[in-house]
Each structure stands twice: as C-alpha cells, then as structure tokens.
Amino acid sequence: MKNSTIKNFRKINTTEGYSYLFLLFIAMPMKYLLDIPVAVKVAGMIHGTLFILFLVLGVMAWKKAKWSFGQTIIFFLASLIPFGTFFTKSKIYSYEKQSIN
C-alpha cells in the first residue's frame, strides 16, 4: 500500500509539472500574443485540478512513507517553480524503491 501511494505521488508530480509548463509556456502566450483566452481557462482548470490532486497525494505519501516534514515541504515548494517537479522526481523514485525493500 505504501509503495502504491508513493508511486501515485510520483506520477502526479510529473503530470502536474508538465501541466504547469504547458500553462506557462503555451497557454499564456496563446492568451497574450494570439488573443486566445480560452487556452488559459482550460489549461488553468486542468492544472488546478492536478495541483490539488498533487497536494492530496503528497500528504498521503508523507503520512504513509513517514517522510520528514522538511522533505515534504521541499516537494511542495518545488512544485511552485517551473521545472521543479522534475528535480524532485528522482528523489521520489528513490523513496518508492526503498519502500519495496
């Protein structure tokens, strides 16, 4: 159970990271350069949903895996920085591998 929680968090970490990049580098330029505001509405709603799921799964993984509070905060702060989730992906993966053993 612990491993599947961490695996789900790792997957949403990556998916949320891609949605953030899409919002910043594709949808926002479409809105401001091409005058297509619906791009941000749709991408923003998808990203917002994924971010909430990221937060919920992050808390679940923190409790199940008994991560330190500091490490969990690093995962959450990294999600606020473009490309940040891709730097934490390997750390989450190592936690996932540790939980198998």
Secondary structure, DSSP 8 states (H G I E B T S, - for coil): -HHHHHHHHHHHHHHHHHHHHHIIIIIHHHHHHH--THHHHHHHHHHHHHHHHHHHHHHHHHHHHT--HHHHHHHHHHTTSTTHHHHHHHHHHHHHHHHH-
